[in-house]
């Protein structure tokens, strides 16, 4: 039986929901899902409002909620914020990537280009920290860039970056690998669900993107 947050992530971000299935530790998997649910909330805002100013106001609300999250005081009754507050405290996460992600979303609603570091590299580094602790940022960055390039339609650049990303990922602890697995989908970004599942399983089994 899945949790409401897992259902939310599965609907909003099926690729990363699939990668979370490769996390064996139940608590670590739940913590990863909380991160992805937070990102899903941010991604959904432009689909719910039509005016950039209204979207910016909602992002500003999330930015304000980070004060409570990083003070260890969850906003009661909000499942994502409650879960995120627990994860931040349990894993000793840093606030900067969360703030950068929110600011990047504000930029997007005003027509600014995708900030690959804020949208993709930073969140992937945070996911690795949840699964394997600090100290792996340099090894995560190439996979984060490949993931970002693929997500923004720059497929040739993403595939060209895969060898470097795979080499760097081999230096990560085994427990961290599910966090970088989304980059493996750059090999066939338009594949169907079954093909993606097989691609991820093959990459996880070999420890290579």
C-alpha positions in Angstrom: 0.0 0.0 0.0 1.5 3.3 -1.0 1.4 6.6 0.9 -0.5 9.7 -0.3 2.9 11.4 -1.0 4.0 8.4 -3.1 0.7 8.6 -5.1 1.3 12.3 -5.6 4.9 11.7 -6.9 3.8 8.8 -9.1 1.2 11.0 -10.8 3.4 14.1 -11.1 6.8 12.6 -11.8 6.5 9.0 -12.8 10.1 8.7 -13.9 11.6 9.6 -10.5 8.9 7.6 -8.7 10.2 4.6 -10.6 13.8 5.4 -9.6 12.7 5.6 -5.9 11.6 1.9 -6.1 15.3 1.0 -6.2 15.9 2.4 -2.7 15.9 -0.6 -0.4 15.7 1.2 2.9 12.1 2.1 3.7 12.9 5.3 5.6 15.3 6.5 3.0 12.8 5.8 0.3 10.1 7.8 2.2 12.5 10.7 2.7 13.3 10.7 -1.0 9.6 10.7 -1.8 9.1 13.7 0.5 11.7 15.7 -1.5 10.1 14.7 -4.8 6.6 15.6 -3.5 7.9 19.1 -2.6 9.2 19.5 -6.1 5.9 18.3 -7.5 4.1 21.0 -5.5 6.3 23.7 -7.1 5.9 22.3 -10.6 2.1 22.3 -10.3 1.8 26.0 -9.5 1.9 27.3 -13.1 -0.8 24.7 -14.1 -3.2 26.1 -11.4 -2.9 29.8 -12.0 -2.7 31.8 -15.3 -1.1 35.0 -14.2 2.7 35.2 -13.4 2.1 37.5 -10.5 -0.3 34.9 -8.9 2.2 32.2 -9.5 5.0 34.3 -7.9 2.8 34.9 -4.8 2.4 31.1 -4.4 6.1 30.6 -4.7 6.7 33.3 -2.2 4.4 31.4 0.2 6.6 28.3 -0.2 9.7 30.4 0.3 8.2 31.6 3.6 7.4 28.1 4.7 11.1 27.2 4.4 11.6 29.2 7.6 9.5 26.7 9.5 10.9 23.7 7.7 14.5 24.6 8.6 13.5 25.7 12.1 12.0 22.2 12.7 8.5 23.6 13.0 6.3 21.9 10.5 3.1 23.6 9.2 0.5 21.4 10.7 -1.9 19.8 8.3 0.2 20.1 5.3 1.6 16.6 4.5 4.4 17.7 2.2 5.7 20.3 4.6 5.4 18.0 7.6 7.3 15.3 5.8 9.9 17.7 4.5 10.5 19.2 7.9 11.2 15.7 9.3 13.6 14.9 6.4 15.5 18.2 6.8 16.1 17.5 10.5 16.9 13.8 10.1 19.3 14.3 7.2 20.8 17.6 8.1 19.9 19.1 4.7 21.0 22.6 3.7 18.5 25.3 2.8 20.3 26.9 -0.2 19.2 24.3 -2.8 15.5 24.7 -1.8 15.6 28.5 -2.0 17.5 28.3 -5.3 14.8 26.0 -6.7 12.0 28.3 -5.6 13.7 31.3 -7.2 14.3 29.4 -10.4 10.6 28.6 -10.6 9.8 32.3 -10.1 12.2 33.1 -12.9 10.5 30.6 -15.2 7.0 32.1 -14.8 8.5 35.4 -15.9 10.0 33.8 -19.0 13.6 33.3 -17.9 15.6 30.3 -19.2 15.8 27.1 -17.2 18.5 27.3 -14.6 19.8 23.7 -14.9 21.8 23.9 -11.6 18.8 25.1 -9.6 16.2 22.9 -11.2 18.2 19.6 -11.6 21.7 19.5 -10.2 20.8 21.0 -6.8 17.8 18.7 -6.2 19.8 15.6 -7.3 22.6 16.5 -4.9 20.0 16.9 -2.1 18.6 13.4 -3.0 22.0 11.9 -2.8 22.6 13.5 0.5 19.4 11.9 1.8 20.5 8.5 0.7 24.3 8.6 1.4 25.2 11.8 3.3 27.3 14.7 2.4 30.5 14.9 0.4 29.4 13.7 -3.1 28.5 16.9 -4.8 31.1 16.8 -7.5 30.2 13.2 -8.5 26.5 14.1 -8.8 26.8 17.2 -10.9 27.4 15.5 -14.3 24.3 13.3 -13.9 22.3 16.3 -12.7 23.2 18.2 -15.9 22.4 15.2 -18.1 19.0 14.9 -16.4 18.3 18.6 -16.9 19.3 18.6 -20.5 17.1 15.7 -21.2 14.1 17.2 -19.3 14.5 20.5 -21.3 14.6 18.8 -24.7 18.3 19.0 -25.3 18.5 15.3 -26.0 21.7 15.3 -28.1 23.6 17.2 -25.4 22.2 14.9 -22.7 23.4 11.8 -24.5 26.8 13.4 -25.1 27.2 14.0 -21.4 26.3 10.4 -20.4 29.8 8.9 -20.4 31.1 11.6 -18.0 28.0 11.3 -15.8 28.4 7.5 -15.7 32.1 7.7 -14.8 31.3 10.1 -12.0 28.4 8.1 -10.7 30.6 5.1 -10.2 32.4 6.9 -7.4 29.1 7.3 -5.5 28.1 4.9 -2.7 25.8 2.2 -3.9 23.0 3.5 -1.7 23.2 6.9 -3.5 22.7 5.4 -7.0 18.9 5.6 -7.2 19.1 9.4 -6.8 21.1 9.7 -10.1 19.2 7.0 -12.0 17.0 9.5 -13.8 20.0 10.5 -15.9 20.0 7.0 -17.4 16.7 7.7 -19.1 18.5 10.2 -21.4 19.5 7.3 -23.6 15.9 6.9 -24.7 13.9 9.9 -23.4 10.7 9.1 -25.4 10.5 5.4 -24.4 7.3 4.0 -22.9 6.8 3.0 -19.3 7.9 -0.6 -19.7 11.1 0.4 -21.6 11.9 2.9 -19.0 11.5 0.4 -16.2 13.8 -2.0 -18.1 16.4 0.7 -18.7 16.4 1.7 -15.1 16.7 -1.9 -13.9 19.6 -2.6 -16.2 21.4 0.6 -15.1 20.8 -0.1 -11.5 22.1 -3.7 -11.9 25.3 -2.6 -13.6 25.8 0.6 -11.5 26.2 2.5 -14.7 24.1 5.2 -16.4 
